[in-house]
Amino acid sequence: MCLVRQRNKGHAGLGERLHFLMTFKIDDEHGPKTATDQPAYPGAVLQIDLSALAHNYRMFADEAAPAECAAAVKGDAYGLGMEPIAKTLWDAGCRTFFVALTQEGLTLRTLLPSAVIYILNGLPPGAAETLARASLRPVLSSLEEVGEWAAWCRENDQRLPAGLHIESGINRLGLTAADVDHFAARPELLDDLTLSLVLSHLVSGDLPDEAINATQVERFETLRAKLPTAPASLANSPGSLSGSAFRFDLVRVGIGLYGGEPYAVGPSRVKPVVRLISHLAQVRAIAAGQSVGYRGTWTAERDSKIAVIPVGYYDGYPRSLSSASDLPHAWVSVEGHRAPVIGRVSMDMITVDVTDLPDHLAVRGKEAELFGTSPTVDELATWAGTISFEVFTGLGSRFARVYSRNESL
Ligand SMILES: *Cc1c(COP(=O)(O)O)cnc(C)c1O
């Protein structure tokens, strides 16, 4: 269980006052705990800027209009915390939400009683009653799922809404062209339910020049025309910025809301939402020729100053960011100065080279940004050979999470 507490802090930066909402875990077995149970002296603070989230939502909503802008909040809102994220999006005007699993839909329903909530992974066998009671809409993805939902609706004399997923190229979920023809020949199979959304999903939306994008638009148009008329949706974050052909009636935006770059290339249109801030826990001098970390994969070529930062792969800092002597690649930022990550990433710490930092910065306690404004989450993800989605959803649980909101919004 997760409790959100609010406390006011008089931060006067940029003439704005920020509200900080602190979240922390409660151990159910041992009863509610107090604010003093925030991790004491955490290794890092995960700062989540809810005003930037609302800003990004409005940017996507403006871009999508007159189409509706819905939010993907699966996976605990991409690992960032369902409650503060979903409530902020609701306050920013979002009314339709997509989660992956029934359990996520049930959680979200308790937070947002009036939201439209779709379950992207479809209808688990026997789950119709549970979904119906919580007013959750399955995105039906096969003939069996449609049959099961329609049967429940018929038996209970309720024409409940559901989405229908059409396969247009990604070949994971969705009705095939043959399935769609099946319904085209027997439209009465859909009579017992209300088709509230027909959707498909882009293969390479983040690469707008790929030919598959236009092909998917075409297939989607062709297939949905064979079905009863219903609102349609194809675009994810990048698709929603790719022009009117992709927008249809509703766009489903996820990563862009959270500050991940929608496109693999090109200028940024989103504000960073998440920052991971730690500090230099210790600074030591080592002589040229000495190595640092497990297996001694990095060796100092000169007399060096090395700082330890108390964040490791347990916290979701990818171990693949370990460096070898000849390849310092990842870096952290200390007051705008880059300190390269050197040696192996450990479970609970990383080591960075602070030799080139001004002396007053290479000291115990100095703040270090692991990702956020600089480097961005996309830079970090690229260094690690992954994507921002995996960095967010892989973030660990032992740092303090601080949700901030600009009062003027
Ligand atoms: C996750 C998801 C989205 C959102 O994708 P982003 O790339 O994060 O914008 C949209 N549609 C479906 C089907 C999804 O699974």
The ligand as an ORCA input file, in Angstrom:
! r2SCAN-3c Opt
* xyz 0 1
  C       1.871      1.432    -24.019
  C       0.929      1.611    -25.139
  C       0.673      2.879    -25.660
  C       1.457      4.103    -25.248
  O       2.697      4.054    -25.931
  P       3.836      5.171    -25.759
  O       4.836      4.812    -26.791
  O       4.338      5.044    -24.374
  O       3.181      6.484    -26.021
  C      -0.301      2.998    -26.631
  N      -0.962      1.897    -27.092
  C      -0.727      0.664    -26.623
  C      -1.482     -0.488    -27.182
  C       0.237      0.478    -25.651
  O       0.500     -0.760    -25.201
*
